[in-house]
C-alpha cells in the first residue's frame, strides 16, 4: 500500500508571516498592531498603512527571515515517518522568494529533501490526500482533504476543517491511524 501524501504550504503555515509583518511594522512605524486587529481582514489591509506591508513583502530577505511556526518542525518530521510530505508554495508570484525559501527550508527543515519542495504559481495542479494551507484560493479546488491553518486573514472562513496550531494538526493525523506498508 502506498503511503498517503500531504501537501503543506509554507507562508502562514510553516513560516509565521503574521508575526513577521507585525514585528516589521512596529520596527518601521513604532506602532504595534494587535493580531486581533487583523482578524477577517485580507492581507495587508488590517494595517493602518498596508502599503508598508506590501513593500516589506517585496523586500529582499523577507522570506529568508520569517520566523518558524511553533511546533511545525517536530510535527512535520514526525509526519514524514508515516506519510509522503511535500512542501508546496506559490513562490513564483515573488521571484526573489525562490532562493530565499529554499535557504529557509534548508536551515529550519534540513530533513526535507529538495525533491519534496514544490514551487509553483497556482496550486490547482497539486494532487495529494491532504493539503494544509491558510488560503481558500489554494484549498477550494483541491480534491483531497482540506485542512485550513488558522491565520487572521482567514478568520471568517467556515468551509474547512480548521486547525489553530501544529499540535492540533498532529492530533488530527494521530487519529487517522493510517497503516504503512513495509
Buried (B, 14 or more C-beta within 10 A) or exposed (E): EEBBBBBBBBBBBBBBBBEBBBBBBEEEEEEEBEEEEBBEBEBBEBBEEBEBBEBBBEEEEBBBBBEBBEBBBEBBBEBBEBBBBBBBBBBEEBEBBBEBBBEBBEEBBEEBEEEBBBBBEEBEEBEBBBBBBBBBEBBEEBEBBBBBBBBBBBEEBEEBEBBEBBEBBBEBBEEEEEEEEE
